[in-house]
Amino acid sequence: MKSYDLVYIVRPDLEPDAIKAVVERVTQRVQDQGAKVEAVDVWGRRRMSFAIGKHREGVYVHTRLTVDPQKTAEIRRLAAVNEEVLRAVTTRAVGKLPEPAAPAAPPVPSSAPSAPPVPSAPSGGPSQPAEA
């Protein structure tokens, strides 16, 4: 049996109790496949690089598990079959279990003045040699 990381994204519009229930349901499905769950870490609500459905944010959950390699595809499928889960991916774990992630910080507005605009090159194409 080998160690794997299962990361899945839960819909952000769910209540905290519903998110907790989704995490428990996915964890139970993983254990039903014979996997040993070593750790579950809810990373919290984060902005995604692209929309999934109509969602630009999601609640990220990381699970470290030990399981037979032939069962990883089924575990990923079972995690993603849930309507509350937007996306799931399973990868081979490398190294120690990572430290729990810090919650995502909201963007801080910059109080520094913006830099002056950079002058643009003259629009006339490349410079022509001077005639003698």
Protein Blocks (a to p, Z undefined) as FASTA:
>chain_A
ZZddddddddfkbcfklmmmmmmmmmmmmmmnopacfbdcdebjcddfbdehjafbdcdd
dddddddfklmmmmmmmmmmpmklmbdcddddehjddddddddddddddfbdcddddddd
ddebjaddddZZ
